[in-house]
């Protein structure tokens, strides 16, 4: 790798890099993790086991990982973009044959006694691949059909492979985040309008090719009372819990829906509902404000970025967090069909925690090393 050239004439010391870490961003994330830990403690009837302690410990480890990533130059991560994407793609392709089945879907692969979800690796690989692609493309060629087709292929392959598992939630996330990165890169709005029209025209075909349980989720979303003890049970209990919480909530560990086990998956997908019952509208509002602070920080970093790579990594990470947050909150309040999407940094789950903290580390790496300019090849730093 060629020597770096720095816009300020010198490399920053380790102390200077630590000082440039976005501590506000890390503190906001830590606040969400703390809320999640307290909620998981309540979920386990006043015990740190089995969820609360593990959740807090995972964050400490992942925070160290994010800081380590942040201290390494973006050039290193750019050089790893293609290998990470390809490895994730191969793993996704192998899931139908070697994946472990759970609840009718194969999403996990076991290696040496450890299980991992290839779709989580792909979220990192997809962001890196698209950011590196547009770092190498001149501004006047961004909207050329050949360039757009290549970017859409990078997005479409993991979407198709994930739908085969089937994992509709991750497929939607890939599509939304990928298209958001294209929009942030400056792709012409006409492509998005044409694509939107095409999706609407293919609506009946998409519906007919959905799995039976996916169609059932949509039907349940439209009329959950049709099967209150079956498919509609989750969302009905969730709405009851939110209604019971009111403005200030029932109080810590006093939620009847959650403590009496009426509310399913209360430590993962429906943890926001449990918080709404125990802490009410005020507790939910606090979580929304912390998420807003995180997204504003990521937007600020992206707007100040001096390279396409840094800008798209920042915007893309913000879009991943926003999409997770929006789908989860909309799902548990009955605004969208129920899908398996956790609430970032709050829900229990190691895979999503690692993925999101790696993305945050990549953003901070781009911010800390903003005195390193990248050329179109991405192979060396130039003025």
Order of alpha helices (4+ residues) and beta strands (2+ residues): alpha-alpha-alpha-alpha-alpha-beta-beta-beta-alpha-alpha-alpha-alpha-alpha-alpha-alpha-alpha-alpha-alpha-alpha
